[in-house]
């Protein structure tokens, strides 16, 4: 059951990444591009984190736990850094949309 939850969450995080990456590519406004890029990277960080946790659940061995620890730290770092960027760019996105309409 836990494996199915991980798989579902991994798929959702990948869809989240793909959706915002597509929005980034289609956007013409520079701040909006950076905002969408940061949102996509949050999805990528979640994907890395969830994938690592799923691997630890499926293959419990010493080597797996070492690699999982590295991926978990990387995933958390990517998520935290990009959440800061999303908040920062989010302040200016509404104004940029308003100015460029």
MOPAC internal coordinates of N, CA, C and O (Angstrom, degrees):
PM7 1SCF
backbone

  N    0.0000 0     0.00 0     0.00 0    0    0    0
  C    1.4540 1     0.00 0     0.00 0    1    0    0
  C    1.5315 1   110.91 1     0.00 0    2    1    0
  O    1.2310 1   120.58 1   136.57 1    3    2    1
  N    1.3264 1   116.49 1   -43.43 1    3    2    1
  C    1.4625 1   119.90 1  -179.68 1    5    3    2
  C    1.5259 1   110.83 1   -63.87 1    6    5    3
  O    1.2310 1   120.57 1   144.44 1    7    6    5
  N    1.3324 1   116.52 1   -35.56 1    7    6    5
  C    1.4605 1   120.44 1   177.95 1    9    7    6
  C    1.5295 1   110.75 1   -62.46 1   10    9    7
  O    1.2310 1   119.95 1   139.43 1   11   10    9
  N    1.3153 1   117.70 1   -40.57 1   11   10    9
  C    1.4649 1   120.67 1   178.68 1   13   11   10
  C    1.5275 1   111.35 1   -64.53 1   14   13   11
  O    1.2310 1   120.47 1   142.58 1   15   14   13
  N    1.3139 1   116.70 1   -37.42 1   15   14   13
  C    1.4648 1   120.60 1   177.45 1   17   15   14
  C    1.5197 1   109.82 1   -64.41 1   18   17   15
  O    1.2310 1   120.20 1   135.61 1   19   18   17
  N    1.3405 1   117.22 1   -44.39 1   19   18   17
  C    1.4649 1   121.01 1   177.87 1   21   19   18
  C    1.5315 1   110.91 1   -61.38 1   22   21   19
  O    1.2310 1   120.35 1   135.43 1   23   22   21
  N    1.3158 1   116.94 1   -44.57 1   23   22   21
  C    1.4635 1   120.65 1  -178.78 1   25   23   22
  C    1.5273 1   110.30 1   -63.41 1   26   25   23
  O    1.2310 1   120.29 1   136.36 1   27   26   25
  N    1.3158 1   117.06 1   -43.64 1   27   26   25
  C    1.4634 1   120.88 1   178.34 1   29   27   26
  C    1.5336 1   110.36 1   -61.85 1   30   29   27
  O    1.2310 1   120.11 1   135.48 1   31   30   29
  N    1.3281 1   117.40 1   -44.52 1   31   30   29
  C    1.4647 1   121.01 1  -179.91 1   33   31   30
  C    1.5355 1   111.32 1   -66.64 1   34   33   31
  O    1.2310 1   120.16 1   143.44 1   35   34   33
  N    1.3235 1   117.30 1   -36.56 1   35   34   33
  C    1.4628 1   120.78 1   177.24 1   37   35   34
  C    1.5281 1   110.22 1   -63.76 1   38   37   35
  O    1.2310 1   120.45 1   136.30 1   39   38   37
  N    1.3145 1   116.74 1   -43.70 1   39   38   37
  C    1.4668 1   120.48 1   179.27 1   41   39   38
  C    1.5200 1   110.56 1   -64.34 1   42   41   39
  O    1.2310 1   119.98 1   137.13 1   43   42   41
  N    1.3142 1   117.65 1   -42.87 1   43   42   41
  C    1.4681 1   121.49 1   178.88 1   45   43   42
  C    1.5243 1   110.50 1   -62.57 1   46   45   43
  O    1.2310 1   119.71 1   137.37 1   47   46   45
  N    1.3268 1   118.16 1   -42.63 1   47   46   45
  C    1.4677 1   120.24 1  -179.88 1   49   47   46
  C    1.5253 1   111.02 1   -66.92 1   50   49   47
  O    1.2310 1   119.85 1   144.32 1   51   50   49
  N    1.3317 1   117.90 1   -35.68 1   51   50   49
  C    1.4618 1   119.83 1   176.95 1   53   51   50
  C    1.5209 1   111.26 1   -67.97 1   54   53   51
  O    1.2310 1   120.23 1   139.24 1   55   54   53
  N    1.3247 1   117.17 1   -40.76 1   55   54   53
  C    1.4649 1   120.82 1   177.11 1   57   55   54
  C    1.5254 1   109.96 1   -62.81 1   58   57   55
  O    1.2310 1   120.52 1   137.72 1   59   58   57
  N    1.3316 1   116.62 1   -42.28 1   59   58   57
  C    1.4632 1   122.16 1   176.11 1   61   59   58
  C    1.5260 1   110.15 1   -57.88 1   62   61   59
  O    1.2310 1   120.27 1   133.58 1   63   62   61
  N    1.3275 1   117.09 1   -46.42 1   63   62   61
  C    1.4666 1   121.68 1   178.30 1   65   63   62
  C    1.5331 1   110.86 1   -60.90 1   66   65   63
  O    1.2310 1   120.53 1   130.54 1   67   66   65
  N    1.3080 1   116.60 1   -49.46 1   67   66   65
  C    1.4618 1   121.36 1  -177.18 1   69   67   66
  C    1.5284 1   111.74 1   -63.19 1   70   69   67
  O    1.2310 1   120.21 1   138.66 1   71   70   69
  N    1.3331 1   117.20 1   -41.34 1   71   70   69
  C    1.4591 1   121.29 1  -179.50 1   73   71   70
  C    1.5273 1   111.16 1   -61.96 1   74   73   71
  O    1.2310 1   120.18 1   130.86 1   75   74   73
  N    1.3333 1   117.25 1   -49.14 1   75   74   73
  C    1.4599 1   119.08 1  -177.40 1   77   75   74
  C    1.5260 1   112.37 1   -74.99 1   78   77   75
  O    1.2310 1   119.38 1   153.54 1   79   78   77
  N    1.3111 1   118.80 1   -26.46 1   79   78   77
  C    1.4586 1   120.76 1   174.21 1   81   79   78
  C    1.5245 1   109.65 1   -67.17 1   82   81   79
  O    1.2310 1   120.48 1   140.49 1   83   82   81
  N    1.3193 1   116.69 1   -39.51 1   83   82   81
  C    1.4529 1   120.67 1   176.37 1   85   83   82
  C    1.5206 1   110.92 1   -65.07 1   86   85   83
  O    1.2310 1   120.38 1   137.66 1   87   86   85
  N    1.3336 1   116.88 1   -42.34 1   87   86   85
  C    1.4623 1   120.42 1   177.26 1   89   87   86
  C    1.5254 1   110.89 1   -62.50 1   90   89   87
  O    1.2310 1   120.38 1   142.78 1   91   90   89
  N    1.3389 1   116.88 1   -37.22 1   91   90   89
  C    1.4683 1   120.98 1   178.17 1   93   91   90
  C    1.5238 1   110.37 1   -62.42 1   94   93   91
  O    1.2310 1   120.21 1   134.22 1   95   94   93
  N    1.3084 1   117.20 1   -45.78 1   95   94   93
  C    1.4602 1   121.76 1  -178.02 1   97   95   94
  C    1.5286 1   110.64 1   -64.92 1   98   97   95
  O    1.2310 1   120.05 1   141.76 1   99   98   97
  N    1.3259 1   117.51 1   -38.24 1   99   98   97
  C    1.4614 1   120.95 1  -176.27 1  101   99   98
  C    1.5246 1   113.44 1   -81.34 1  102  101   99
  O    1.2310 1   119.95 1   163.07 1  103  102  101
  N    1.3131 1   117.69 1   -16.93 1  103  102  101
  C    1.4636 1   120.42 1  -177.82 1  105  103  102
  C    1.5264 1   110.65 1   -75.67 1  106  105  103
  O    1.2310 1   121.12 1   -34.79 1  107  106  105
  N    1.3255 1   115.46 1   145.21 1  107  106  105
  C    1.4620 1   120.25 1   178.12 1  109  107  106
  C    1.5184 1   112.08 1  -106.63 1  110  109  107
  O    1.2310 1   120.13 1   167.37 1  111  110  109
  N    1.3172 1   117.35 1   -12.63 1  111  110  109
  C    1.4609 1   121.71 1  -177.94 1  113  111  110
  C    1.5266 1   110.23 1   -88.27 1  114  113  111
  O    1.2310 1   119.42 1   -48.26 1  115  114  113
  N    1.3372 1   118.71 1   131.74 1  115  114  113
  C    1.4655 1   120.64 1  -173.23 1  117  115  114
  C    1.5317 1   114.71 1   -64.87 1  118  117  115
  O    1.2310 1   119.76 1   138.63 1  119  118  117
  N    1.3184 1   118.06 1   -41.37 1  119  118  117
  C    1.4656 1   118.99 1  -179.68 1  121  119  118
  C    1.5262 1   110.07 1   -70.59 1  122  121  119
  O    1.2310 1   120.45 1   141.69 1  123  122  121
  N    1.3225 1   116.75 1   -38.31 1  123  122  121
  C    1.4614 1   120.50 1   177.28 1  125  123  122
  C    1.5272 1   110.51 1   -63.47 1  126  125  123
  O    1.2310 1   120.25 1   141.80 1  127  126  125
  N    1.3335 1   117.13 1   -38.20 1  127  126  125
  C    1.4694 1   120.38 1   176.86 1  129  127  126
  C    1.5239 1   110.65 1   -59.57 1  130  129  127
  O    1.2310 1   120.77 1   133.37 1  131  130  129
  N    1.3317 1   116.14 1   -46.63 1  131  130  129
  C    1.4644 1   119.92 1   179.49 1  133  131  130
  C    1.5238 1   111.80 1   -66.00 1  134  133  131
  O    1.2310 1   120.36 1   144.73 1  135  134  133
  N    1.3168 1   116.92 1   -35.27 1  135  134  133
  C    1.4623 1   121.53 1   178.59 1  137  135  134
  C    1.5259 1   110.74 1   -65.65 1  138  137  135
  O    1.2310 1   120.86 1   133.43 1  139  138  137
  N    1.3360 1   115.96 1   -46.57 1  139  138  137
  C    1.4630 1   119.76 1   177.95 1  141  139  138
  C    1.5282 1   111.37 1   -66.13 1  142  141  139
  O    1.2310 1   120.39 1   143.24 1  143  142  141
  N    1.3171 1   116.87 1   -36.76 1  143  142  141
  C    1.4643 1   120.57 1   177.66 1  145  143  142
  C    1.5161 1   110.78 1   -61.86 1  146  145  143
  O    1.2310 1   120.57 1   137.09 1  147  146  145
  N    1.3203 1   116.52 1   -42.91 1  147  146  145
  C    1.4613 1   120.53 1   179.28 1  149  147  146
  C    1.5196 1   111.21 1   -66.23 1  150  149  147
  O    1.2310 1   120.38 1   139.99 1  151  150  149
  N    1.3339 1   116.88 1   -40.01 1  151  150  149
  C    1.4631 1   119.90 1   177.35 1  153  151  150
  C    1.5334 1   110.82 1   -64.31 1  154  153  151
  O    1.2310 1   120.63 1   140.17 1  155  154  153
  N    1.3268 1   116.40 1   -39.83 1  155  154  153
  C    1.4651 1   119.84 1   177.97 1  157  155  154
  C    1.5231 1   110.32 1   -63.66 1  158  157  155
  O    1.2310 1   120.27 1   140.89 1  159  158  157
  N    1.3193 1   117.09 1   -39.11 1  159  158  157
  C    1.4548 1   120.15 1  -179.48 1  161  159  158
  C    1.5245 1   112.21 1   -69.82 1  162  161  159
  O    1.2310 1   119.65 1   152.92 1  163  162  161
  N    1.3174 1   118.28 1   -27.08 1  163  162  161
  C    1.4692 1   120.34 1   172.26 1  165  163  162
  C    1.5292 1   108.77 1   -63.42 1  166  165  163
  O    1.2310 1   120.56 1   136.64 1  167  166  165
  N    1.3171 1   116.54 1   -43.36 1  167  166  165
  C    1.4670 1   120.35 1   176.70 1  169  167  166
  C    1.5166 1   112.05 1   -63.05 1  170  169  167
  O    1.2310 1   120.58 1   141.69 1  171  170  169
  N    1.3380 1   116.49 1   -38.31 1  171  170  169
  C    1.4626 1   120.17 1   177.87 1  173  171  170
  C    1.5262 1   111.03 1   -65.85 1  174  173  171
  O    1.2310 1   120.43 1   137.66 1  175  174  173
  N    1.3212 1   116.79 1   -42.34 1  175  174  173
  C    1.4682 1   120.39 1   177.29 1  177  175  174
  C    1.5140 1   111.79 1   -62.83 1  178  177  175
  O    1.2310 1   120.56 1   140.46 1  179  178  177
  N    1.3313 1   116.53 1   -39.54 1  179  178  177
  C    1.4626 1   120.21 1   176.89 1  181  179  178
  C    1.5263 1   110.45 1   -65.11 1  182  181  179
  O    1.2310 1   120.68 1   140.93 1  183  182  181
  N    1.3290 1   116.30 1   -39.07 1  183  182  181
  C    1.4631 1   120.36 1   177.45 1  185  183  182
  C    1.5295 1   110.68 1   -61.05 1  186  185  183
  O    1.2310 1   120.13 1   133.46 1  187  186  185
  N    1.3208 1   117.36 1   -46.54 1  187  186  185
  C    1.4695 1   121.47 1   179.47 1  189  187  186
  C    1.5225 1   110.58 1   -61.38 1  190  189  187
  O    1.2310 1   120.61 1   133.73 1  191  190  189
  N    1.3189 1   116.43 1   -46.27 1  191  190  189
  C    1.4654 1   121.41 1  -178.79 1  193  191  190
  C    1.5214 1   111.34 1   -62.71 1  194  193  191
  O    1.2310 1   120.36 1   131.29 1  195  194  193
  N    1.3143 1   116.92 1   -48.71 1  195  194  193
  C    1.4636 1   120.64 1  -177.82 1  197  195  194
  C    1.5256 1   112.01 1   -68.32 1  198  197  195
  O    1.2310 1   120.48 1   142.90 1  199  198  197
  N    1.3232 1   116.69 1   -37.10 1  199  198  197
  C    1.4602 1   119.77 1   176.91 1  201  199  198
  C    1.5300 1   110.61 1   -62.55 1  202  201  199
  O    1.2310 1   120.54 1   137.22 1  203  202  201
  N    1.3168 1   116.58 1   -42.78 1  203  202  201
  C    1.4656 1   120.48 1   179.51 1  205  203  202
  C    1.5234 1   110.82 1   -63.33 1  206  205  203
  O    1.2310 1   120.41 1   135.61 1  207  206  205
  N    1.3184 1   116.83 1   -44.39 1  207  206  205
  C    1.4663 1   119.51 1   179.73 1  209  207  206
  C    1.5245 1   111.34 1   -64.93 1  210  209  207
  O    1.2310 1   120.22 1   143.28 1  211  210  209
  N    1.3214 1   117.18 1   -36.72 1  211  210  209
  C    1.4572 1   120.66 1   177.22 1  213  211  210
  C    1.5333 1   110.85 1   -64.74 1  214  213  211
  O    1.2310 1   120.43 1   138.92 1  215  214  213
  N    1.3195 1   116.78 1   -41.08 1  215  214  213
  C    1.4641 1   120.11 1   178.94 1  217  215  214
  C    1.5223 1   111.25 1   -65.37 1  218  217  215
  O    1.2310 1   120.53 1   142.02 1  219  218  217
  N    1.3253 1   116.59 1   -37.98 1  219  218  217
  C    1.4706 1   119.72 1   177.44 1  221  219  218
  C    1.5232 1   110.65 1   -64.56 1  222  221  219
  O    1.2310 1   120.55 1   144.23 1  223  222  221
  N    1.3219 1   116.55 1   -35.77 1  223  222  221
  C    1.4594 1   120.69 1   178.66 1  225  223  222
  C    1.5285 1   111.55 1   -71.02 1  226  225  223
  O    1.2310 1   120.53 1   140.49 1  227  226  225
  N    1.3419 1   116.59 1   -39.51 1  227  226  225
  C    1.4594 1   120.08 1  -176.18 1  229  227  226
  C    1.5182 1   113.85 1   -79.05 1  230  229  227
  O    1.2310 1   120.13 1   141.33 1  231  230  229
  N    1.3294 1   117.35 1   -38.67 1  231  230  229
  C    1.4688 1   121.86 1  -173.71 1  233  231  230
  C    1.5271 1   110.54 1  -126.83 1  234  233  231
  O    1.2310 1   119.84 1  -103.59 1  235  234  233
  N    1.3071 1   117.91 1    76.41 1  235  234  233
  C    1.4708 1   119.76 1  -178.35 1  237  235  234
  C    1.5412 1   111.52 1   -75.59 1  238  237  235
  O    1.2310 1   120.97 1   -81.43 1  239  238  237
  N    1.3178 1   115.74 1    98.57 1  239  238  237
  C    1.4586 1   120.98 1   173.81 1  241  239  238
  C    1.5249 1   108.26 1  -144.55 1  242  241  239
  O    1.2310 1   120.44 1   -10.43 1  243  242  241
  N    1.3065 1   116.76 1   169.57 1  243  242  241
  C    1.4615 1   121.08 1  -176.30 1  245  243  242
  C    1.5159 1   111.53 1   -63.18 1  246  245  243
  O    1.2310 1   120.30 1   133.55 1  247  246  245
  N    1.3205 1   117.04 1   -46.45 1  247  246  245
  C    1.4643 1   120.01 1  -179.16 1  249  247  246
  C    1.5296 1   111.67 1   -64.25 1  250  249  247
  O    1.2310 1   121.10 1   141.07 1  251  250  249
  N    1.3086 1   115.51 1   -38.93 1  251  250  249
  C    1.4600 1   119.36 1   178.33 1  253  251  250
  C    1.5218 1   110.45 1   -62.23 1  254  253  251
  O    1.2310 1   120.22 1   136.98 1  255  254  253
  N    1.3193 1   117.18 1   -43.02 1  255  254  253
  C    1.4590 1   120.12 1  -178.58 1  257  255  254
  C    1.5260 1   112.12 1   -66.28 1  258  257  255
  O    1.2310 1   120.01 1   147.42 1  259  258  257
  N    1.3269 1   117.59 1   -32.58 1  259  258  257
  C    1.4673 1   120.44 1   176.41 1  261  259  258
  C    1.5244 1   110.06 1   -65.88 1  262  261  259
  O    1.2310 1   120.81 1   132.56 1  263  262  261
  N    1.3147 1   116.06 1   -47.44 1  263  262  261
  C    1.4708 1   120.11 1   179.75 1  265  263  262
  C    1.5285 1   110.33 1   -66.91 1  266  265  263
  O    1.2310 1   120.30 1   140.21 1  267  266  265
  N    1.3174 1   117.04 1   -39.79 1  267  266  265
  C    1.4607 1   121.10 1   178.48 1  269  267  266
  C    1.5196 1   110.71 1   -62.14 1  270  269  267
  O    1.2310 1   120.13 1   139.75 1  271  270  269
  N    1.3181 1   117.37 1   -40.25 1  271  270  269
  C    1.4708 1   120.29 1   179.03 1  273  271  270
  C    1.5300 1   110.51 1   -61.14 1  274  273  271
  O    1.2310 1   120.61 1   137.54 1  275  274  273
  N    1.3204 1   116.45 1   -42.46 1  275  274  273
  C    1.4701 1   120.23 1   178.50 1  277  275  274
  C    1.5236 1   110.49 1   -64.39 1  278  277  275
  O    1.2310 1   120.30 1   134.57 1  279  278  277
  N    1.3269 1   117.03 1   -45.43 1  279  278  277
  C    1.4653 1   120.40 1  -179.49 1  281  279  278
  C    1.5210 1   112.62 1   -66.98 1  282  281  279
  O    1.2310 1   120.09 1   144.26 1  283  282  281
  N    1.3243 1   117.44 1   -35.74 1  283  282  281
  C    1.4666 1   120.25 1   177.85 1  285  283  282
  C    1.5209 1   110.44 1   -65.19 1  286  285  283
  O    1.2310 1   120.30 1   135.49 1  287  286  285
  N    1.3237 1   117.02 1   -44.51 1  287  286  285
  C    1.4630 1   120.32 1   177.89 1  289  287  286
  C    1.5275 1   110.00 1   -62.37 1  290  289  287
  O    1.2310 1   120.20 1   135.81 1  291  290  289
  N    1.3254 1   117.22 1   -44.19 1  291  290  289
  C    1.4609 1   121.19 1   178.32 1  293  291  290
  C    1.5303 1   111.35 1   -62.06 1  294  293  291
  O    1.2310 1   120.13 1   134.40 1  295  294  293
  N    1.3180 1   117.36 1   -45.60 1  295  294  293
  C    1.4620 1   121.46 1   179.89 1  297  295  294
  C    1.5183 1   112.33 1   -62.18 1  298  297  295
  O    1.2310 1   120.44 1   135.76 1  299  298  297
  N    1.3232 1   116.77 1   -44.24 1  299  298  297
  C    1.4678 1   120.02 1   178.68 1  301  299  298
  C    1.5173 1   110.62 1   -65.00 1  302  301  299
  O    1.2310 1   120.35 1   139.21 1  303  302  301
  N    1.3290 1   116.93 1   -40.79 1  303  302  301
  C    1.4623 1   120.68 1   178.65 1  305  303  302
  C    1.5234 1   111.08 1   -61.77 1  306  305  303
  O    1.2310 1   120.26 1   134.00 1  307  306  305
  N    1.3250 1   117.10 1   -46.00 1  307  306  305
  C    1.4656 1   121.42 1  -179.74 1  309  307  306
  C    1.5291 1   110.01 1   -62.66 1  310  309  307
  O    1.2310 1   120.15 1   136.48 1  311  310  309
  N    1.3189 1   117.31 1   -43.52 1  311  310  309
  C    1.4635 1   120.48 1  -179.86 1  313  311  310
  C    1.5290 1   110.82 1   -63.17 1  314  313  311
  O    1.2310 1   120.11 1   130.88 1  315  314  313
  N    1.3322 1   117.40 1   -49.12 1  315  314  313
  C    1.4635 1   120.08 1  -176.30 1  317  315  314
  C    1.5226 1   112.32 1   -64.72 1  318  317  315
  O    1.2310 1   120.08 1   136.50 1  319  318  317
  N    1.3180 1   117.45 1   -43.50 1  319  318  317
  C    1.4657 1   119.91 1  -179.92 1  321  319  318
  C    1.5221 1   111.67 1   -63.22 1  322  321  319
  O    1.2310 1   120.72 1   139.50 1  323  322  321
  N    1.3116 1   116.23 1   -40.50 1  323  322  321
  C    1.4609 1   118.74 1  -176.71 1  325  323  322
  C    1.5191 1   113.00 1   -80.12 1  326  325  323
  O    1.2310 1   119.61 1   155.71 1  327  326  325
  N    1.3221 1   118.35 1   -24.29 1  327  326  325
  C    1.4651 1   119.61 1   172.19 1  329  327  326
  C    1.5243 1   109.25 1   -65.45 1  330  329  327
  O    1.2310 1   120.29 1   140.91 1  331  330  329
  N    1.3280 1   117.05 1   -39.09 1  331  330  329
  C    1.4746 1   120.45 1   175.55 1  333  331  330
  C    1.5215 1   110.59 1   -60.78 1  334  333  331
  O    1.2310 1   120.66 1   136.99 1  335  334  333
  N    1.3365 1   116.35 1   -43.01 1  335  334  333
  C    1.4640 1   120.20 1   179.79 1  337  335  334
  C    1.5232 1   111.71 1   -66.96 1  338  337  335
  O    1.2310 1   120.06 1   141.38 1  339  338  337
  N    1.3314 1   117.49 1   -38.62 1  339  338  337
  C    1.4628 1   120.99 1   178.40 1  341  339  338
  C    1.5257 1   109.70 1   -61.53 1  342  341  339
  O    1.2310 1   120.39 1   136.13 1  343  342  341
  N    1.3163 1   116.85 1   -43.87 1  343  342  341
  C    1.4651 1   120.14 1   178.46 1  345  343  342
  C    1.5219 1   111.01 1   -64.39 1  346  345  343
  O    1.2310 1   120.45 1   138.59 1  347  346  345
  N    1.3266 1   116.74 1   -41.41 1  347  346  345
  C    1.4557 1   120.40 1  -178.73 1  349  347  346
  C    1.5249 1   111.15 1   -64.98 1  350  349  347
  O    1.2310 1   120.03 1   127.84 1  351  350  349
  N    1.3238 1   117.54 1   -52.16 1  351  350  349
  C    1.4602 1   120.72 1  -178.82 1  353  351  350
  C    1.5258 1   112.10 1   -69.81 1  354  353  351
  O    1.2310 1   120.41 1   152.07 1  355  354  353
  N    1.3243 1   116.83 1   -27.93 1  355  354  353
  C    1.4561 1   120.51 1   179.79 1  357  355  354
  C    1.5108 1   113.26 1   -61.13 1  358  357  355
  O    1.2310 1   120.41 1   152.98 1  359  358  357
  N    1.3260 1   116.81 1   -27.02 1  359  358  357
  C    1.4643 1   121.00 1   178.47 1  361  359  358
  C    1.5168 1   111.11 1   -65.36 1  362  361  359
  O    1.2310 1   120.04 1   148.94 1  363  362  361
  N    1.3173 1   117.53 1   -31.06 1  363  362  361
  C    1.4561 1   122.00 1  -172.16 1  365  363  362
  C    1.5264 1   114.40 1  -104.16 1  366  365  363
  O    1.2310 1   120.18 1   168.79 1  367  366  365
  N    1.3106 1   117.26 1   -11.21 1  367  366  365
  C    1.4699 1   120.15 1  -174.99 1  369  367  366
  C    1.5198 1   111.92 1   -66.47 1  370  369  367
  O    1.2310 1   120.07 1   134.66 1  371  370  369
  N    1.3218 1   117.47 1   -45.34 1  371  370  369
  C    1.4683 1   120.01 1  -179.13 1  373  371  370
  C    1.5244 1   110.12 1   -60.40 1  374  373  371
  O    1.2310 1   120.76 1   137.21 1  375  374  373
  N    1.3313 1   116.15 1   -42.79 1  375  374  373
  C    1.4594 1   119.58 1   179.39 1  377  375  374
  C    1.5260 1   110.80 1   -64.63 1  378  377  375
  O    1.2310 1   120.23 1   139.09 1  379  378  377
  N    1.3271 1   117.17 1   -40.91 1  379  378  377
  C    1.4574 1   120.44 1   179.14 1  381  379  378
  C    1.5309 1   111.09 1   -63.97 1  382  381  379
  O    1.2310 1   120.28 1   138.07 1  383  382  381
  N    1.3341 1   117.07 1   -41.93 1  383  382  381
  C    1.4568 1   119.77 1   177.19 1  385  383  382
  C    1.5252 1   110.90 1   -63.62 1  386  385  383
  O    1.2310 1   120.75 1   138.81 1  387  386  385
  N    1.3417 1   116.18 1   -41.19 1  387  386  385
  C    1.4676 1   120.50 1  -179.54 1  389  387  386
  C    1.5328 1   111.00 1   -64.08 1  390  389  387
  O    1.2310 1   120.25 1   137.78 1  391  390  389
  N    1.3246 1   117.12 1   -42.22 1  391  390  389
  C    1.4594 1   121.29 1  -178.15 1  393  391  390
  C    1.5309 1   111.42 1   -68.14 1  394  393  391
  O    1.2310 1   119.91 1   143.22 1  395  394  393
  N    1.3013 1   117.78 1   -36.78 1  395  394  393
  C    1.4749 1   121.76 1  -172.96 1  397  395  394
  C    1.5222 1   114.30 1   -96.00 1  398  397  395
  O    1.2310 1   119.70 1  -166.55 1  399  398  397
  N    1.3078 1   118.18 1    13.45 1  399  398  397
  C    1.4663 1   119.21 1   177.64 1  401  399  398
  C    1.4779 1   111.91 1   -80.76 1  402  401  399
  O    1.2310 1   120.10 1   180.00 1  403  402  401

